[in-house]
C-alpha cells in the first residue's frame, strides 16, 4: 500500500510538472510567433518595411508614409496581443512578457520615427539656398534622435534576451 502511495505521489508530481512545462512551452511558442511577426513587419518580403523602402527608392514619399502607418498598426496589434498573453502559473512568464512588450514598443517607436525623416526628405525637394541648408540640418538632428532610439532598442533587446534565458532556465526549456 505504501508503494502505491509513493507511485501516486510521483505520478501526480510528474503530471503537474508536465502541465507547467506545457504551459511554458506554449507561452514560449507565442513569444516566437511575436518575433516572427515583428520580423515580417520590419524586413519581411512584401511587408510594410520593404514597401517603405521601395517607395523611398522611387521617391514616393506619400507611399512611404502609408507604409509607416501600416507598420504602426501592425506593431499596435502585436503589442496588444502580447498584453493579452496569460502568464499565471508560468515561472518568469510575467518578466518575459514585460520585456517583450517593452522591446516591441521600442522597436515600433524606432520604425515609426521614419515618418519624421520621410516628411523632411519630401520637404527638402522643395527647398532652395538657406532653407535647404536648414532642412539638411534638420535631417542631421533627426539622425541624432534616431540614434537614441536605436540605443533604446539595443538596451531593450538585451533585457529581452536576459528575460528569455531566465524563463528557459526556470521552466527547463
N, C-alpha and C positions, 0 to 999 in steps of 0.2 A: 504494500500500500504506500509506503514511504517513497519507493522508486517512482510510482505513478505520480505522486505529488511533485516530485522533482522534475519529472518529464513534462508535466503540465506547466510548471513554472518556466522551464526552459523554452517550451513551445510558445507560451504567451510572450516571453521576452523577445524571442526571435520575430514573432508576428508584429509586435509593437515596433521593434526596430526597423523591420522591413517596411511598415507603413510610413514611418517617419522618413526613411530614405527615399521611398517612392514619392512622397510629397516634395522632398528636397530635390529629387531628380526632375520632377515636373516643373518645379519652380526654376531650376537651372535651365531647363529647355526653354521656358518662357523668356528668360534673360538672353539666351542665344538667339531666339527669334527677334527680340528687340534689336539686338546687334545687327542682324541681317537686314532688318527694316531700315535702320539708320544708314547702313552701307548703301542700300538702294536709293535712299533719299539724297545722299550726298554725292555718290560717284557711280551708282548703278547704271547700267546700259539703259538708255532711254528714260532715265529717271529725271526728276526736276533739276538736279545738279548738272547733268550732261546737257539738258535743254538750255539751261542758263549759259553755259559755256559756248554752246553752238550759236546762241543768239548774240553773245558778245563778240564772237569772231566775225559775225555778219554786221556788227554794229547796230543790231536790232535791240535797242535799249528797252523799248516797251515790252518786247517778248521776254527779255531777260528779267524785267521786273515782275512779270506774270509768273515766271519760273520761281523767283524768290518767294512770291506769295504762296505758290504751291508747296515749296519746301516748308514754309512756316506752318501751313495747315497740316502737312503730314507729320511734322515734328510734334505739333499740338496733339494729334491723335495718338502718336507713340507715347508721349508723356502722360496723357490721360489713361492709356492702357496700363502703364507702369503703376500709376496711382491706385488703380483698381485691384492690383495683384494682392492676393491674400498671403499673409506671412505667418499667421498664427501656427504655433507648434513646429516651426521650422527654425532651428538654431541659426542665428546670424542672418536670417532672411530679411529682417527689417533693415539692418545696416546695409545689406547688398541692395535692397530696393531703394533706399535713400541715396546711396552712392550712384546708382544707375540714373535715378531721377535728376540728380544734380549734374551728372555728366552730360546727359542728353539735353538738359536745359542750356548748359554752357555751349554745347555744340550747335544748338538751334540759334543762340544769340550770335555766334560766330558767322554762321551761314546767312542769317537774315541781315547781318551788318552789311552784306554786299549791296543791299538796297542803296545805302548812302553813297557807296563808291560808284555804282551804276548811274545814279542820278547826277553825280558830279561829272562823270565821264560824258554823259549826254550834254550837260551844260557847257563843258569845255569846247564842244563842237561849235558853239555859238559865240564864243568869246574871242576878243582880239586885244592885243597890246597889254596894258596894265591889268585889265580884267582877266586876261588869260594867265598872267603871272600869278594873280591872286587865286585863280582856280587851281593852278598847279600846286600852289602852297597848300590849298585845302586838301588836295589829293595826298600830299605828304602827311598832313595832320591825321587824315583818315587811316593812313597806313600805320602810323604810330598807335592809334587807338585799336586797330585790328591786331597789332602785335600783343597788346594787353589781353585781348580776347583769346588769342592763341595760347598765351601763358595760362589763362584760367582753364582752358580746355585741357592742357597738359597736366595741370595740378589735379583736376577732377578725374582725369583718366588714371593717374597714379593712385588716387583714393579708391577708384572703382576696382582697379587691379588688386589692391590690398584687401578690399572687402570681399572680392571674389575668392581669393586664396583662403581667407578666414572662413568663408562659407563652405568651401570644399573641404577644408580640414574638419570643421565642426560636424559636417554631415557625411564624412567618409566617402566623398566623391572623388 
